Amino acid sequence: MPKASHADEPSHSRSRQGFLVAESRLDYLELWHTVPGHPRRISRILPRLAMSISPSDHATAHDEPRSTASPGSLGPSTMAVHAGEARQKPGDAITDAVFLASTYTFANTDAIIAFLEEGIEREEYGRYGNPGERVVERKLAAIEGGEDAVLFGSGMGGLVGLLMAHLSGGDEVIFFDECYHRSREFCSKHLTRYGVGFKQVKTCDYDAMEAAITPATKMLVSESPTNPHLSIIDVDRFAEIGRRHGVLTMIDATLCTPFNLRPLDAGVDFVLHSATKYLGGHNDLLAGVVVGSRELMEPIRKLRGIMGGVNSPHNAYLLERGLKTLPLRMERHNANGLAVARFLESHPRVERVYYPGLESHPHHDVACRTMRGCGGLVTFLLADADWKATSAVIDRVRIPRIGPSLGGVESLIEQPMVMSYWNYSPAERAAFGIPDSMIRIACGIEDADDLIADLAQALATD
Ligand SMILES: Cc1ncc(COP(=O)(O)O)c(C=O)c1O
């Protein structure tokens, strides 16, 4: 099968081609409101967010992060608040309008013909785009460091759109085996019906991934951190394997967010998010987004216009609003995650804690080298507890709500065996690495001391 045509080029120079690069701080701001329609490359102004996450950094998570930014560049919070938005908005309002239109009208036939022939950027029909959606796509592209972003109705909608747009019968896709189980299920049960091969290899086994590549391999897929095991992928190594073999690479970065890691900077081709989680951040919307180069995003945008997996104008606005506080929220999620993980690690009823910010985590060094923080998700195993004793701890918790999902301001807690794997056999659960005594807490932005006190009372033996 044909390989990705850009195989031999270093990804960084490749991805810079044709970028609209601003040279001064003023230019950056101008850029946002002089470029209508599709997003332009403005990620150069976002510093690479890779920061040391030594334990002392975590302990003072509200400290100003050490930035590698060049003078004149804008920080992640400034970008999150302003990027992608017009300076003057409809009605001179400070916030963006929500356009509920399903269709967009033309003044006359000449206007239609001008739109069709001159490539004028404007809306036509809701399935192809919405003004509010374009704002949030530009913002997402900017904060993720991509040229273009395409918004979908959910994270799964984004995954399906991305894979369907870039894979054809006879191609093959290789996943790390800790990727979201529904993503792998889409490949194993559905893409295979269209002749697309699916393989999975052990997470972080880069040699196995490389050995699995064949001439049919078109894409490598990973997630980082993984859920619920919190494995950390070495993004540089992952991207380098794809580049060397002329194979596209995709990272589901839902759990790290662009605040903690920007995989495109490492040369990964696509970033996928379930924006339902940290990007939206308030447990009140479903959304998905794929970010990448304009060239690679174009078929995805076109396919979305046919598939119809669009989001609603209201959701797009809620996502824009949520993104404005992403860096602030992530600082708190990072701090809470580490504080709760440290508490759990010291608790006698806890057998094991999975949290990459802990020195005991096998990928702690990779996390320190590549990430700014490790987020709010903490997974742990109770010592000597069957599934009922584990459920009893969850049922005693008072602050986190019991439910699936993560990344919102409200903490959530769940027992994966019950919540997500109830219908699987014990052998299947063992294969997934889901013991009955596993608990996953998605720390929200409450006070860490309150979360810890609550967990302490829930873990207290009767
Ligand atoms: C890592 C990851 N990717 C993708 C998805 C799918 O996202 P959505 O629920 O928005 O479709 C999820 C959902 O839990 C997830 O955890």
The ligand as an SDF file (V2000), in Angstrom:
LIG
                    3D

 16 16  0  0  0  0  0  0  0  0999 V2000
   -9.3220    8.2000   26.3270 C   0  0  0  0  0  0  0  0  0  0  0  0
  -10.6810    8.2980   25.6980 C   0  0  0  0  0  0  0  0  0  0  0  0
  -10.7880    8.5060   24.3830 N   0  0  0  0  0  0  0  0  0  0  0  0
  -11.9850    8.6000   23.7820 C   0  0  0  0  0  0  0  0  0  0  0  0
  -13.1480    8.4850   24.4970 C   0  0  0  0  0  0  0  0  0  0  0  0
  -14.4720    8.6090   23.7940 C   0  0  0  0  0  0  0  0  0  0  0  0
  -14.9380    9.8920   24.0110 O   0  0  0  0  0  0  0  0  0  0  0  0
  -16.5250   10.2800   24.0230 P   0  0  0  0  0  0  0  0  0  0  0  0
  -17.1080    9.6500   25.2320 O   0  0  0  0  0  0  0  0  0  0  0  0
  -16.5030   11.7780   24.0590 O   0  0  0  0  0  0  0  0  0  0  0  0
  -17.0860    9.7230   22.7580 O   0  0  0  0  0  0  0  0  0  0  0  0
  -13.1000    8.2670   25.8660 C   0  0  0  0  0  0  0  0  0  0  0  0
  -14.3610    8.1420   26.6390 C   0  0  0  0  0  0  0  0  0  0  0  0
  -14.3820    7.7700   27.7790 O   0  0  0  0  0  0  0  0  0  0  0  0
  -11.8350    8.1800   26.4950 C   0  0  0  0  0  0  0  0  0  0  0  0
  -11.7120    7.9640   27.8050 O   0  0  0  0  0  0  0  0  0  0  0  0
  1  2  1  0
  2  3  1  0
  2 15  2  0
  3  4  2  0
  4  5  1  0
  5  6  1  0
  5 12  2  0
  6  7  1  0
  7  8  1  0
  8  9  2  0
  8 10  1  0
  8 11  1  0
 12 13  1  0
 12 15  1  0
 13 14  2  0
 15 16  1  0
M  END
$$$$
